[in-house]
């Protein structure tokens, strides 16, 4: 929804005990009869690949473990922050199983 006065995006906000739409630029609440319905989960689920033996398989990469010095790790990528930011890369040592992350 957009503000009819300035065209900015309206954001949901509490006003006089009710959920309404608010324009940050105009500093006013919108007079609309639309309802705010929130659906879905905030955190995405991780999808892992399993082989025939029900073991989880992840791709491997040459990455040194900070704990044991092993030179090989599994890795996966998750979008842990806003969609316009870079994803987070998780690593798991193939030897000691330590998990760490790196932000791009």
N, C-alpha and C positions, 0 to 999 in steps of 0.2 A: 504494500500500500504506500501511496505517495501523498505528501502534503498538497492540498489543493491550492494553497497560497504560493509556496516557493518551489514545490516539486521535489523536495528532499524525501528520503525514505523515512517512513514512520516506524518507530520502535515500540514494542509492547512495554507498558509501564503501569504501575499501580497508581490510581488517582481516586481519592474519596472512597476508598474501600473496594473499588472495582478495577478490573484490568481494562485499560484503554490503550489507545495509540498516541504517541507523543512525537512532536517534531522538535529536534534539538536546535535547529536553526531559528525557528520562529519562537521557541520556548512556549509552545501552546499544545494543548491536548486536542485531538481530532474529534469532531462530532460525527461519529459513524455508528451504524447499527451492526457492524460486523463483529462476530465473536472470535476470541482467540482460543484456538484448540492446539494443545501441544501433544505431539505424538513422537514415538521413537525413543531409542536409547541414546544417551550422550556419548558413550564409548563404543567404538567399533569392535567387533569380534575378530580374533585372530584366526586365520585359516591355515592350518598346517596340513601337509601332505603325508599320508600314511601308506606304507607298503602292505603287501599281502599278510605279513606277520603282525600287523597293527603297530609297527614301530614307526615313530615319527621320523621322517626324513627331511633334512634341510640341506641347502647347498653349503659347500665348504669354500673357504677363502684362505689365502695366506695372510694371517694376521697374528701377531705375537701376543700371547696372553701375559698380562701384567703380573699375574700371580705366580705362575709356574714356568713361564718362558717358552711354553710350547708354541710352535710356529703355525698352527692350524686351528681354525675356528669355524663353527657354523654361523650363519647370519640370516636375519630376516628384517624386514622394513615395516614400520608402523607409522601411521599419521597420528601422532600424539598431541599435536598442537593445531592451530587453526589451519584451514584448508589452503590458505595462501602462503603458508610457511613450509619450509623444507621438512621432509619426514625424518624420523629418528631411526637410526640403524642399530639393531641389537646384535651382539656377538655372544657366542657360547663356546668356551674352550672345549676342544675334542678330548682333552686329557683330564683336566681337573673339574670340568663342568661349570667354571665360574662364568657368570653372565655380566656383561657391561654394555653400555650404550654410547653412541657418538651422535652428536647433532651436526647436521650439514650446515 
